[in-house]
């Protein structure tokens, strides 16, 4: 798995896991902000970016990143931030090693499987796959994901280089994922976020994650869709900093309370 590293190696470790269809460059703003005080690690997940030739599964990706971190374990805390597909990998990591990561920020993780609709979805994906190669369609998708104009070419080149098999594999893993049983046992200090404008299934997934782990807190971020770190980097940086420092939540957000 290809990865980039920034900052001094004796600083706290901060890992950023990107979403599907993009790669490590989606965290450029965060690297610029955090690399002075953290040792930042940014993988290109299998099937993406410079790891595009590698076969992708959530389970294997989680294991590979955990093994990487174990090799570099020091007395410094480990913080992992995941978005979308990367957030699903982070949920798997927290379930596989329940007391290894110190802080986790799970952003927009789908945890409610779509298995009953897969017979309909996969044929539609096959039909729609050629669309993702069209620049105009890619621009529409980039807008939804808050990808800035200067990032668009990176996004588009990765989009057109993804094979159909890789695309289907990523989508299959994404749509079938559900929270592992051991997630409830994680002692990590977990923050779960979702955008107010995201689909209901995403908000329901966030609520479910909060309910399943007693060490978690969750928030709904107002006026945001899928991708707060790209849509409002400064606000996102503050969320991460406050969670690591004091486990505090930002003002003017809806707090997700645990179900009784």
NORVENGI-V598152 format. One record per run of one state. SS is the DSSP state (A for helix, B for strand, O for the rest). FROM is the first residue (numbers start at 0). TO is the last residue. If there is no record, write none. Layout:
ss;from;to
SS;FROM;TO
SS;FROM;TO
This chain:
ss;from;to
O;0;1
B;2;5
O;6;11
B;12;16
O;17;22
A;23;33
O;34;37
B;38;42
O;43;47
A;48;50
O;51;56
A;57;70
O;71;76
B;77;82
O;83;83
A;84;95
O;96;101
B;102;106
O;107;113
A;114;132
O;133;133
A;134;143
O;144;147
A;148;160
O;161;162
A;163;175
O;176;179
A;180;184
O;185;187
B;188;194
O;195;198
A;199;211
O;212;214
B;215;220
O;221;226
A;227;230
O;231;231
A;232;245
O;246;252
B;253;255
O;256;259
